[in-house]
Amino acid sequence: MAPEKKSAALTQREQAVLHHVCAGDSRQKIAAKLGISLGTVSVHVKHAYRKLGAHSRQEARRLFLAQRAAVRPRPRAFRQQVMLALDQGFSRSRALMFDHAGRLIALAEKPVSHTVPRPGWVEQDPMELWATQAGVAAEAVASAGLEPYDIAAIGITNQRETTLLWHRETGRPIYPAIVWSDLRTRDRCDALFADGRAEWVRQKTGLLPTTFASAFKIAWILDHVLNARRLAAAGKLCFGTVDTWLVWNCTGRALHVTDASNASRTLLYNIDRRQWDPELLRFFNIPASILPRICSSAGAFGQTVPPFSPAAVPITGILGDQQASLLGMQCLKPGMVKSSYGTGCFTMMTIGPKPIRSRSDLFTTVAWEIKGRPTYALEGCVFSCESTLRWLRETLFELHAPVALNALFASVPDSGGVTFLPAFEGLGAPLWRPDVRASLSGLSLSTTRGHLVRAALEGLSRQVQEVVQRMAADAGITPADIRVDGRNAQDTLAQCLADLSRLPVLRYYGREPRAFGAAWLAAQAIGFWAPASPFGDKMPVERVFQPGLSPAADTAAGVQLLTRQAHQTAEY
């Protein structure tokens, strides 16, 4: 009988599994360490044995170690150096690779699940976040035809405020990750306002206390998970946002760190002193021992180790997702504004090296910190972007193609007196009322589908425009343009925003400003792109929407009235 033919080279995941096999770990232990199921481990072992031509653990160990000893990285002079961005978001984990010209040469992604154990609660599995991020990194490297040794450095960008606590010794989470949008801490947040402490907190942190904040989530886990406070008091717990969790695992649990942009979103970071605030820690009853060390956004965050990568790749950049988008769209100077249209519309304005406290209930946050020098930004969020578009397409009209909304929008010259307040998930900036709901007024027998679509999209644009207007007033700077990106930055919304703001709206060329921002930041620490970016200080623009004559201003006045009425009703 002919010997079984050996197949292609081992995948990175198969190498990771064999690394633990060689260390003598059981399959159950390998599954726990890698955050995958026992069945998946068995499949990887089977495929790896077949590729090696092995029939036992001892034989696989001998052949694998011999193969690794025979493989040598290519000399640096002959390698294609690239930047790798790890982009861990709420709905998916992605890995993207950029070359010296700033071109995207590889992208891999996997969906990430979430659970809603109770109304308003949103949780994710920390091990799934880690496993999917490690998996797509390996896929991106393979799809580009490269090796891990070809990666010059790694930049990480992440969903912000999502809160994880894990055991320092075992590395195992003690509770699922509580996602940034989770509302379980609403009562404690409201109590902070009722007690008159909200302004005290905002003066320290730059943030209006909301359920987004990690501080409320940390306290909830410590109070509700069995033995959590005892473990924290003994120094056996680690807290981190998703960036901290990824670095912890990429470096083999060697580093427990975060960057200033993510720290500034926790409600525990003093934005003036640029450190964890002892008074806030006492107020929230959170021990300092569980907190990560705060670093500049660009710098040395350790090196990767197996099983994430066989190469010791430096991690040199960490940035929260919206800050990474701001950086990726080259909003480097004070007064430059971006708005990302995704689940919500997240709008940010760069304001420079000094924090400006908003008079309009916007957030003041760290945009990034490089070489110990911070840059700050103002931020406001409109909650109900994607939910509004989905409601129009699927619930109201049963439209199968997203572009069908554009045709309905263009079918009428104005909203016909209809006013729509997009608030399916509550009102964000500047009112921050998650309990307010969407409303519609001005309907008549002559109202058409086109009128409803136009009213909804103009209402959404009005909310974004108001945030930009308030940012300009707070900063004392009128922006030259508004830069937009995201899967929902469609033509009609961009044009409405231009008409209402009377500013040009520039849509980013490509889909990846967030990942590019993370790569750009990481590149600063190693001089990968000189002097600053492959694009200089120019954002790659796909299309410019110039302000034109539009009846949207009438709708804007109606939206303002509905907003005031909804806010007043919610007060009773």
VEXDREN-2710 file (C-alpha; in Angstrom, 1 decimal):
% VEXDREN-2710
k/r/px/py/pz
1/MET/0.0/0.0/0.0
2/ALA/1.4/3.4/-1.0
3/PRO/2.2/5.7/1.9
4/GLU/-0.3/8.5/2.5
5/LYS/0.7/11.7/0.6
6/LYS/1.6/14.6/2.8
7/SER/-0.5/17.7/2.0
8/ALA/0.1/21.4/2.3
9/ALA/1.9/23.2/5.0
10/LEU/0.4/23.5/8.4
11/THR/-2.0/26.4/9.0
12/GLN/-1.1/28.8/11.9
13/ARG/-4.0/27.4/14.0
14/GLU/-2.7/23.8/13.4
15/GLN/0.8/25.0/14.5
16/ALA/-0.8/26.5/17.6
17/VAL/-2.5/23.3/18.5
18/LEU/0.7/21.2/17.9
19/HIS/2.6/23.7/20.0
20/HIS/0.5/22.6/23.0
21/VAL/0.5/19.0/21.9
22/CYS/4.3/19.1/22.1
23/ALA/4.1/20.7/25.6
24/GLY/2.1/17.6/26.7
25/ASP/-1.3/19.4/27.1
26/SER/-4.5/17.4/26.9
27/ARG/-7.0/18.2/24.2
28/GLN/-9.3/19.6/26.9
29/LYS/-6.6/21.9/28.1
30/ILE/-5.7/23.0/24.6
31/ALA/-9.3/23.9/23.9
32/ALA/-9.4/26.0/27.1
33/LYS/-6.1/27.8/26.3
34/LEU/-7.1/28.6/22.7
35/GLY/-10.7/29.4/23.4
36/ILE/-12.0/26.8/20.9
37/SER/-14.2/23.7/21.3
38/LEU/-12.9/20.2/22.0
39/GLY/-14.2/19.1/18.6
40/THR/-12.3/21.8/16.8
41/VAL/-9.1/20.8/18.5
42/SER/-9.7/17.2/17.4
43/VAL/-10.2/18.4/13.8
44/HIS/-7.0/20.4/13.9
45/VAL/-5.0/17.5/15.3
46/LYS/-6.4/15.1/12.7
47/HIS/-5.4/17.5/9.8
48/ALA/-2.0/18.2/11.3
49/TYR/-1.2/14.5/11.8
50/ARG/-2.2/13.9/8.2
51/LYS/0.0/16.7/6.9
52/LEU/3.0/15.5/8.9
53/GLY/2.4/11.9/8.1
54/ALA/2.3/11.1/11.9
55/HIS/0.2/8.3/13.6
56/SER/0.9/9.1/17.2
57/ARG/1.5/12.0/19.6
58/GLN/5.2/11.1/19.9
59/GLU/5.6/10.9/16.2
60/ALA/3.8/14.2/15.6
61/ARG/6.0/15.8/18.2
62/ARG/9.2/14.6/16.6
63/LEU/8.1/15.6/13.1
64/PHE/6.7/19.0/14.1
65/LEU/9.8/20.0/16.1
66/ALA/12.0/18.8/13.2
67/GLN/10.0/20.8/10.7
68/ARG/10.2/23.9/12.9
69/ALA/13.9/23.5/13.3
70/ALA/14.3/23.4/9.5
71/VAL/12.3/26.5/8.9
72/ARG/14.2/29.7/9.1
73/PRO/12.8/33.2/8.5
74/ARG/13.9/34.9/5.4
75/PRO/16.6/37.5/6.0
76/ARG/15.1/40.9/6.7
77/ALA/16.6/42.5/3.5
78/PHE/14.5/40.0/1.5
79/ARG/11.2/40.3/3.3
80/GLN/8.2/42.3/2.3
81/GLN/7.5/44.4/5.4
82/VAL/3.9/45.2/6.1
83/MET/1.7/46.6/8.9
84/LEU/-0.9/44.5/10.5
85/ALA/-4.0/46.1/12.0
86/LEU/-6.2/44.1/14.4
87/ASP/-9.7/45.5/14.4
88/GLN/-11.9/44.0/17.1
89/GLY/-15.5/45.3/16.9
90/PHE/-18.8/44.4/18.3
91/SER/-20.1/42.5/15.3
92/ARG/-16.8/41.1/13.8
93/SER/-13.1/40.6/14.3
94/ARG/-10.9/41.7/11.4
95/ALA/-7.3/41.7/10.4
96/LEU/-5.9/44.0/7.7
97/MET/-2.5/44.3/6.2
98/PHE/-1.1/47.5/4.6
99/ASP/2.1/47.8/2.5
100/HIS/4.6/50.6/2.3
101/ALA/2.3/52.6/-0.1
102/GLY/-0.6/52.4/2.3
103/ARG/-2.5/50.0/0.1
104/LEU/-4.7/47.3/1.7
105/ILE/-3.2/44.0/0.5
106/ALA/-5.1/41.5/2.7
107/LEU/-8.3/41.4/4.8
108/ALA/-9.8/38.6/6.8
109/GLU/-12.8/38.8/9.1
110/LYS/-15.1/36.6/11.2
111/PRO/-18.4/37.4/12.8
112/VAL/-18.6/37.7/16.6
113/SER/-21.8/36.6/18.4
114/HIS/-23.4/38.3/21.4
115/THR/-26.2/37.4/23.8
116/VAL/-29.0/39.4/25.4
117/PRO/-29.7/37.4/28.6
118/ARG/-32.2/40.1/29.8
119/PRO/-33.7/43.2/28.1
120/GLY/-31.1/45.8/27.9
121/TRP/-28.2/43.5/28.7
122/VAL/-25.6/42.8/26.0
123/GLU/-22.7/40.3/26.6
124/GLN/-20.0/38.6/24.5
125/ASP/-17.7/35.7/25.1
126/PRO/-14.1/37.0/25.8
127/MET/-12.6/33.7/24.5
128/GLU/-14.5/34.1/21.3
129/LEU/-13.2/37.7/20.9
130/TRP/-9.7/36.4/21.3
131/ALA/-10.0/33.2/19.2
132/THR/-11.6/35.0/16.3
133/GLN/-9.0/37.8/16.3
134/ALA/-6.2/35.4/16.4
135/GLY/-7.8/33.3/13.6
136/VAL/-8.3/36.2/11.2
137/ALA/-4.7/37.4/11.8
138/ALA/-3.5/34.0/10.6
139/GLU/-5.9/34.1/7.6
140/ALA/-4.8/37.6/6.6
141/VAL/-1.1/36.6/6.6
142/ALA/-1.8/33.4/4.6
143/SER/-4.1/35.2/2.1
144/ALA/-1.3/37.7/1.3
145/GLY/1.1/34.9/0.7
146/LEU/3.4/36.2/3.5
147/GLU/4.8/34.9/6.7
148/PRO/4.5/36.3/10.2
149/TYR/8.1/37.3/9.9
150/ASP/7.1/39.8/7.2
151/ILE/5.0/41.9/9.7
152/ALA/6.9/45.0/10.7
153/ALA/4.5/45.8/13.6
154/ILE/0.9/45.4/14.8
155/GLY/-1.6/48.1/15.6
156/ILE/-4.8/47.3/17.6
157/THR/-8.1/49.1/17.5
158/ASN/-11.1/48.0/19.5
159/GLN/-14.7/48.5/20.5
160/ARG/-14.4/50.9/23.5
161/GLU/-15.8/50.6/27.0
162/THR/-16.6/46.9/26.7
163/THR/-15.5/45.5/30.0
164/LEU/-13.7/42.3/30.9
165/LEU/-12.4/40.9/34.2
166/TRP/-10.3/37.8/34.3
167/HIS/-8.2/35.8/36.7
168/ARG/-4.6/36.9/36.7
169/GLU/-3.2/33.4/37.2
170/THR/-5.4/31.3/34.9
171/GLY/-6.2/33.9/32.3
172/ARG/-9.8/32.8/32.4
173/PRO/-12.6/35.4/32.4
174/ILE/-14.8/35.4/35.6
175/TYR/-17.8/36.8/33.7
176/PRO/-18.8/37.5/30.0
177/ALA/-17.7/40.8/28.5
178/ILE/-20.3/43.5/29.2
179/VAL/-20.6/45.4/26.0
180/TRP/-20.5/49.2/25.7
181/SER/-24.2/49.4/24.8
182/ASP/-25.4/47.4/27.8
183/LEU/-28.0/49.2/30.0
184/ARG/-28.0/47.2/33.2
185/THR/-26.3/50.0/35.1
186/ARG/-28.8/52.6/34.2
187/ASP/-30.2/53.0/37.8
188/ARG/-26.7/53.7/39.2
189/CYS/-26.0/56.1/36.5
190/ASP/-29.2/58.0/37.2
191/ALA/-28.5/58.0/40.9
192/LEU/-25.2/59.7/40.2
193/PHE/-27.1/62.6/38.6
194/ALA/-29.7/62.6/41.4
195/ASP/-27.0/62.9/44.0
196/GLY/-25.5/65.9/42.2
197/ARG/-22.2/64.1/41.5
198/ALA/-22.4/64.0/37.7
199/GLU/-20.7/67.4/37.2
200/TRP/-17.9/66.4/39.7
201/VAL/-17.2/63.3/37.6
202/ARG/-17.3/65.2/34.3
203/GLN/-14.8/67.8/35.6
204/LYS/-12.4/65.0/36.3
205/THR/-13.0/62.8/33.3
206/GLY/-14.4/65.0/30.6
207/LEU/-17.3/62.6/30.2
208/LEU/-20.9/63.0/31.0
209/PRO/-21.7/59.8/33.1
210/THR/-23.6/57.4/30.9
211/THR/-24.1/53.6/30.9
212/PHE/-21.3/53.4/28.3
213/ALA/-18.7/53.9/31.0
214/SER/-16.6/50.9/32.1
215/ALA/-16.6/52.0/35.7
216/PHE/-20.3/51.1/36.2
217/LYS/-19.7/47.7/34.5
218/ILE/-16.6/46.9/36.6
219/ALA/-18.5/47.7/39.8
220/TRP/-21.4/45.6/38.7
221/ILE/-19.2/42.5/38.1
222/LEU/-17.4/42.9/41.4
223/ASP/-20.8/43.2/43.2
224/HIS/-22.6/40.4/41.4
225/VAL/-20.0/37.6/40.7
226/LEU/-19.3/35.2/43.5
227/ASN/-15.9/35.9/45.2
228/ALA/-15.1/38.6/42.7
229/ARG/-14.3/41.2/45.4
230/ARG/-12.3/38.7/47.4
231/LEU/-10.2/37.9/44.3
232/ALA/-9.7/41.6/43.5
233/ALA/-8.6/42.3/47.1
234/ALA/-6.1/39.5/46.8
235/GLY/-4.6/41.0/43.6
236/LYS/-5.8/38.1/41.5
237/LEU/-8.1/39.9/39.0
238/CYS/-7.3/41.9/36.0
239/PHE/-9.6/44.5/34.4
240/GLY/-9.3/45.5/30.8
241/THR/-11.2/46.8/27.8
242/VAL/-10.8/44.7/24.6
243/ASP/-7.4/46.2/23.7
244/THR/-6.0/45.1/27.1
245/TRP/-7.4/41.6/26.7
246/LEU/-5.9/41.2/23.2
247/VAL/-2.4/42.4/24.3
248/TRP/-2.5/40.2/27.3
249/ASN/-3.2/37.1/25.2
250/CYS/-0.9/38.1/22.2
251/THR/2.1/38.5/24.6
252/GLY/1.4/35.3/26.5
253/ARG/0.0/37.1/29.5
254/ALA/3.2/39.2/29.8
255/LEU/1.7/42.6/29.7
256/HIS/-1.4/44.2/31.4
257/VAL/-1.6/47.6/29.6
258/THR/-4.0/50.0/27.9
259/ASP/-3.5/53.2/26.1
260/ALA/-4.7/56.7/27.0
261/SER/-7.6/56.7/24.4
262/ASN/-9.2/53.7/25.9
263/ALA/-8.4/54.6/29.5
264/SER/-10.2/58.0/29.0
265/ARG/-13.4/56.1/28.3
266/THR/-13.6/54.3/31.6
267/LEU/-14.9/57.1/33.8
268/LEU/-11.8/56.4/36.0
269/TYR/-9.2/58.4/34.1
270/ASN/-8.4/62.0/35.2
271/ILE/-8.2/63.8/31.9
272/ASP/-6.0/66.6/33.3
273/ARG/-3.6/64.6/35.3
274/ARG/-3.6/61.8/32.7
275/GLN/-3.7/58.9/35.3
276/TRP/-6.2/56.8/37.1
277/ASP/-8.0/59.0/39.6
278/PRO/-7.8/57.8/43.3
279/GLU/-11.0/59.6/44.3
280/LEU/-13.0/58.1/41.4
281/LEU/-11.7/54.6/42.3
282/ARG/-12.9/55.1/45.9
283/PHE/-16.2/56.5/44.7
284/PHE/-16.9/53.5/42.5
285/ASN/-15.3/51.1/45.0
286/ILE/-12.8/49.7/42.5
287/PRO/-9.4/48.5/43.7
288/ALA/-6.4/50.0/41.8
289/SER/-4.7/46.6/41.7
290/ILE/-7.0/45.4/38.9
291/LEU/-6.3/48.3/36.5
292/PRO/-3.9/48.1/33.6
293/ARG/-0.9/50.3/33.2
294/ILE/-1.6/53.3/31.0
295/CYS/0.7/53.9/28.1
296/SER/1.0/56.3/25.1
297/SER/-1.1/55.2/22.1
298/ALA/2.1/54.6/20.1
299/GLY/5.0/52.8/21.7
300/ALA/6.2/49.4/22.8
301/PHE/3.5/47.0/24.0
302/GLY/5.6/43.9/23.9
303/GLN/5.9/41.2/21.3
304/THR/3.7/38.4/20.1
305/VAL/4.4/34.8/21.2
306/PRO/3.0/31.4/20.1
307/PRO/0.3/30.4/19.6
308/PHE/-0.7/33.8/18.2
309/SER/2.4/34.0/16.0
310/PRO/5.7/32.0/15.8
311/ALA/7.4/35.4/15.1
312/ALA/8.1/37.9/17.8
313/VAL/6.2/40.8/16.2
314/PRO/6.2/44.1/18.1
315/ILE/2.8/45.6/19.1
316/THR/3.4/49.3/18.7
317/GLY/0.0/51.0/18.6
318/ILE/-3.4/50.8/20.5
319/LEU/-6.3/53.1/19.8
320/GLY/-10.1/53.0/20.5
321/ASP/-12.1/52.5/17.4
322/GLN/-13.6/56.0/16.9
323/GLN/-10.3/57.6/17.6
324/ALA/-8.6/55.3/15.1
325/SER/-11.2/56.4/12.5
326/LEU/-10.5/60.1/13.3
327/LEU/-6.8/59.4/12.8
328/GLY/-7.4/57.3/9.7
329/MET/-9.3/60.1/8.1
330/GLN/-6.3/62.4/8.8
331/CYS/-8.2/64.8/11.2
332/LEU/-4.9/65.9/12.7
333/LYS/-5.5/69.6/13.2
334/PRO/-7.9/71.4/15.6
335/GLY/-11.4/71.9/14.1
336/MET/-11.2/68.8/11.8
337/VAL/-14.4/66.7/12.1
338/LYS/-15.3/63.1/11.1
339/SER/-18.6/61.2/11.5
340/SER/-18.7/57.4/11.1
341/TYR/-22.1/56.0/10.0
342/GLY/-22.5/52.5/11.4
343/THR/-24.7/51.2/14.2
344/GLY/-24.8/54.9/15.3
345/CYS/-23.3/58.1/14.0
346/PHE/-20.1/58.7/16.0
347/THR/-18.9/62.2/15.4
348/MET/-15.6/63.6/16.7
349/MET/-13.7/66.9/16.4
350/THR/-9.9/67.2/17.0
351/ILE/-9.4/70.0/19.5
352/GLY/-5.6/69.9/20.1
353/PRO/-3.3/69.5/23.1
354/LYS/-5.6/70.9/25.8
355/PRO/-8.9/69.4/26.9
356/ILE/-11.9/71.7/26.4
357/ARG/-14.9/71.0/28.6
358/SER/-18.1/70.9/26.5
359/ARG/-20.8/73.4/27.4
360/SER/-23.2/71.3/25.3
361/ASP/-23.1/67.9/27.1
362/LEU/-20.6/66.4/24.6
363/PHE/-17.7/64.2/25.7
364/THR/-14.1/65.5/26.0
365/THR/-11.8/62.5/25.4
366/VAL/-8.3/61.6/24.5
367/ALA/-8.0/61.2/20.8
368/TRP/-4.5/59.8/21.0
369/GLU/-1.2/60.2/22.8
370/ILE/2.2/60.0/21.1
371/LYS/5.5/60.3/22.9
372/GLY/3.7/61.4/26.0
373/ARG/1.9/64.3/24.2
374/PRO/-1.9/64.0/24.2
375/THR/-4.3/65.2/21.6
376/TYR/-7.9/65.7/22.7
377/ALA/-11.2/65.5/20.9
378/LEU/-14.9/66.3/21.4
379/GLU/-17.3/63.5/20.7
380/GLY/-21.1/63.1/20.3
381/CYS/-23.1/60.1/19.2
382/VAL/-26.4/59.7/17.5
383/PHE/-27.7/56.3/18.5
384/SER/-30.2/55.3/15.9
385/CYS/-28.6/55.3/12.5
386/GLU/-28.7/51.6/11.4
387/SER/-31.9/50.9/13.2
388/THR/-33.7/53.8/11.4
389/LEU/-32.5/52.6/8.0
390/ARG/-33.4/49.0/8.8
391/TRP/-36.9/50.0/10.0
392/LEU/-37.5/51.9/6.7
393/ARG/-36.2/49.0/4.6
394/GLU/-37.5/46.0/6.3
395/THR/-40.4/46.9/8.6
396/LEU/-42.1/49.8/6.9
397/PHE/-41.6/49.0/3.2
398/GLU/-40.1/45.5/2.9
399/LEU/-37.4/46.7/0.5
400/HIS/-34.7/44.2/-0.4
401/ALA/-32.1/46.6/-1.8
402/PRO/-30.6/49.4/0.4
403/VAL/-30.4/51.6/-2.7
404/ALA/-34.2/51.6/-2.9
405/LEU/-34.3/54.1/-0.2
406/ASN/-32.3/56.5/-2.3
407/ALA/-34.9/56.2/-5.1
408/LEU/-37.8/56.9/-2.7
409/PHE/-35.9/59.9/-1.2
410/ALA/-35.5/61.4/-4.7
411/SER/-39.1/60.8/-5.7
412/VAL/-40.3/63.9/-3.7
413/PRO/-38.8/67.4/-3.5
414/ASP/-39.4/67.7/0.3
415/SER/-40.9/65.8/3.2
416/GLY/-44.4/67.2/2.6
417/GLY/-44.6/68.6/6.2
418/VAL/-43.7/65.2/7.8
419/THR/-41.2/65.3/10.6
420/PHE/-39.5/62.2/12.0
421/LEU/-37.4/61.9/15.1
422/PRO/-35.0/58.9/14.8
423/ALA/-34.8/57.6/18.3
424/PHE/-35.4/53.8/18.2
425/GLU/-32.5/53.4/20.6
426/GLY/-33.0/56.6/22.5
427/LEU/-31.5/60.0/22.1
428/GLY/-27.7/60.4/22.2
429/ALA/-25.8/63.7/22.2
430/PRO/-26.6/66.2/23.5
431/LEU/-29.6/65.1/25.5
432/TRP/-28.4/61.5/26.3
433/ARG/-31.9/60.1/26.9
434/PRO/-31.9/56.3/26.1
435/ASP/-35.5/56.1/27.3
436/VAL/-36.9/58.5/24.6
437/ARG/-38.4/56.7/21.5
438/ALA/-38.8/57.6/17.9
439/SER/-41.8/59.7/16.8
440/LEU/-43.5/60.9/13.6
441/SER/-45.7/63.9/13.0
442/GLY/-47.3/65.9/10.2
443/LEU/-48.9/63.0/8.4
444/SER/-51.7/63.7/5.9
445/LEU/-53.6/61.8/3.3
446/SER/-51.2/63.0/0.7
447/THR/-48.1/61.6/2.6
448/THR/-46.2/59.1/0.4
449/ARG/-43.5/56.6/1.0
450/GLY/-41.0/59.1/-0.4
451/HIS/-42.1/61.7/2.2
452/LEU/-41.5/59.3/5.0
453/VAL/-38.1/58.3/3.8
454/ARG/-37.0/61.9/3.2
455/ALA/-38.3/62.9/6.7
456/ALA/-36.4/60.0/8.3
457/LEU/-33.1/60.7/6.6
458/GLU/-33.3/64.4/7.0
459/GLY/-34.1/63.9/10.7
460/LEU/-31.0/61.7/11.1
461/SER/-28.9/64.2/9.3
462/ARG/-30.2/67.0/11.5
463/GLN/-29.1/65.1/14.6
464/VAL/-25.5/64.8/13.3
465/GLN/-25.5/68.4/12.1
466/GLU/-26.5/69.6/15.6
467/VAL/-23.6/67.7/17.2
468/VAL/-21.2/69.3/14.7
469/GLN/-22.7/72.7/15.4
470/ARG/-22.3/72.3/19.1
471/MET/-18.7/71.1/18.7
472/ALA/-17.9/74.2/16.7
473/ALA/-19.4/76.4/19.4
474/ASP/-17.5/74.6/22.2
475/ALA/-14.1/74.7/20.4
476/GLY/-14.6/78.2/18.9
477/ILE/-13.6/76.7/15.5
478/THR/-15.7/76.4/12.4
479/PRO/-14.7/73.2/10.5
480/ALA/-13.7/73.5/6.9
481/ASP/-15.5/70.2/6.0
482/ILE/-17.0/67.1/7.5
483/ARG/-15.4/63.7/6.7
484/VAL/-17.6/60.7/6.7
485/ASP/-17.1/56.9/6.5
486/GLY/-18.9/53.7/7.4
487/ARG/-21.3/51.2/5.8
488/ASN/-24.2/53.6/6.1
489/ALA/-22.6/56.7/4.8
490/GLN/-24.9/56.6/1.7
491/ASP/-25.3/59.4/-0.8
492/THR/-28.6/60.8/0.5
493/LEU/-27.3/61.1/4.1
494/ALA/-24.1/62.7/3.0
495/GLN/-25.9/65.2/0.8
496/CYS/-28.4/66.0/3.6
497/LEU/-25.6/66.7/6.0
498/ALA/-23.9/69.0/3.5
499/ASP/-27.1/70.9/2.9
500/LEU/-27.9/71.3/6.6
501/SER/-24.3/72.2/7.8
502/ARG/-23.5/74.3/4.8
503/LEU/-20.2/72.5/4.7
504/PRO/-18.6/70.2/2.1
505/VAL/-18.9/66.5/3.1
506/LEU/-16.0/64.4/2.1
507/ARG/-16.5/60.6/1.9
508/TYR/-13.5/58.5/2.6
509/TYR/-12.2/56.4/-0.2
510/GLY/-12.3/52.8/0.9
511/ARG/-14.0/51.1/3.9
512/GLU/-11.1/50.9/6.3
513/PRO/-10.1/54.3/7.9
514/ARG/-10.3/52.7/11.4
515/ALA/-7.9/49.9/10.6
516/PHE/-5.6/52.3/8.7
517/GLY/-5.6/54.7/11.7
518/ALA/-4.4/51.8/13.9
519/ALA/-1.7/50.8/11.4
520/TRP/-0.7/54.5/10.9
521/LEU/-0.3/54.9/14.7
522/ALA/1.7/51.7/15.1
523/ALA/3.9/52.8/12.2
524/GLN/4.9/56.0/14.0
525/ALA/6.8/54.0/16.7
526/ILE/9.0/52.3/14.1
527/GLY/9.2/54.9/11.3
528/PHE/7.4/52.6/8.8
529/TRP/5.9/55.5/6.9
530/ALA/8.0/58.7/6.7
531/PRO/7.5/61.4/7.4
532/ALA/3.9/60.7/8.6
533/SER/1.6/58.8/6.3
534/PRO/1.7/57.4/2.7
535/PHE/-1.0/60.0/2.0
536/GLY/0.8/63.0/3.6
537/ASP/-1.9/65.0/5.4
538/LYS/-4.5/64.3/2.7
539/MET/-7.4/61.9/3.2
540/PRO/-8.2/59.7/0.2
541/VAL/-11.6/61.0/-1.0
542/GLU/-14.1/59.0/-2.9
543/ARG/-16.6/61.8/-3.4
544/VAL/-17.3/65.4/-2.2
545/PHE/-20.9/66.5/-1.5
546/GLN/-21.2/70.2/-1.8
547/PRO/-23.9/72.1/0.1
548/GLY/-26.9/72.9/-2.1
549/LEU/-30.4/74.4/-1.9
550/SER/-32.5/72.0/0.1
551/PRO/-35.8/72.0/2.0
552/ALA/-34.1/70.0/4.7
553/ALA/-33.9/73.1/6.9
554/ASP/-37.7/73.0/7.4
555/THR/-37.5/69.4/8.5
556/ALA/-34.6/70.3/10.8
557/ALA/-36.8/72.8/12.7
558/GLY/-39.5/70.2/13.0
559/VAL/-37.0/67.7/14.4
560/GLN/-35.9/70.2/17.0
561/LEU/-39.5/70.7/18.1
562/LEU/-40.1/66.9/18.3
563/THR/-36.9/66.5/20.3
564/ARG/-37.8/69.1/22.8
565/GLN/-41.3/67.6/23.2
566/ALA/-39.9/64.0/23.6
567/HIS/-37.4/65.2/26.2
568/GLN/-40.1/67.1/28.1
569/THR/-42.5/64.1/28.0
570/ALA/-39.7/61.8/29.3
571/GLU/-39.2/64.1/32.3
572/TYR/-42.7/63.5/33.6
END
